[in-house]
Amino acid sequence: MYKINNSIREAKFNGLQISKLAKTDTLEILSISMEKLAVFPKHSSPTDAQLVVLEGDISFHINNEIYSLKKEQSFSFPKDIEHWVEANDNSKFLIIR
């Protein structure tokens, strides 16, 4: 049976919240909710990834560069490169990898 998932809409802005929406052998989708000024610490992705901002304003730090991303923007980044994210406002985004 089909089911609607409201976890993105219902995610609270409380620090850093990470929820796995889907995972198969070839795809993973993560929903990230960040309270203003929260930091997603330095890490790397095991695969190339696409970040899609659903709401808010974040700074994506990678290779000593900062990319400012806002609602309805997307950003691609490669696997195995350390990066980190800072929320400039309450923000929600997806990581598709």
N, C-alpha and C positions, 0 to 999 in steps of 0.2 A: 504494500500500500504506500502511497505517496504521503510525505509529511513535510510541512513547512517548518523551517528552523529559524527561530527568532533570536538566536544567541548574539548576533552582531548588534541588533537594535537594543537588546537588553543589557549588553555589557556596560558595566559601571566604569567611571573614570576614577580609579583607585590605584595610583602607582602604575605599575606595568602589569597588564593582564594578557595572557596568551592562551588561545583556544584553538585546538585542531578541528577544523571543519570537515576535512576529508583527507584520506590517505589511501593510495593504491600502490601497486608496484612501480608506477611511473609518474605519479603526481601526488603532491601534498599541498593543501591550502591551509594557511594559518590566519586566524583573525587576531589582530593586535589592538588593544585599547590602552592608551597612555594618558595619564593625567598630566595637565600642564606642568612643565619642568621635570617630569619623570625622564629617566634615562634607561634605554635598552643597552646594557653593557656590551663592550667589544666582544665580537664573536665572528664566525664565518659560516657561510652556507655550504652544505655538502653538494649542492648542484647549482647551476645557473638559476637565477630567480628573477621574478618580476614583483615589484611593490606597487600597489594601487591604493592611493589615499582616498578614503571614503568621506572623511570629514576632518577638519582641523588643519594644523600647520606643523610640519616636522622638519628637522635638520638631519640629513643623512650624511654621515662622515665616512669617507672612504679614500684611501690613497692620499691623505693629507689635503683633501678637498672637501668642501661642504656644499651640499645641494639642498636648497630650500624647496620643499614640496608641499603643495597645498591641495585642498579638496579637488577631486576629479583629475589629478595628475598621476602619471605612472612613471616608473623608473626601473630600468633593467640593471642588474649587477651580476658579476661572475662568481662562480664557486671559489672557495678556498682563499678569498681575500677578506682580511679582517675589516670590519666596519662596526659602527655603532650609531644609535639614533637618539635624538633628544626631541622632546615634545615642546614646541613653542606655545601651544594651546592644547586644550583637551582634543585628542585626536584618535581616529580609528583608521586602520589600514589593513590590507590583505597582503600576505606573502604567498605567491604561487610559485612552486618549484617542483 
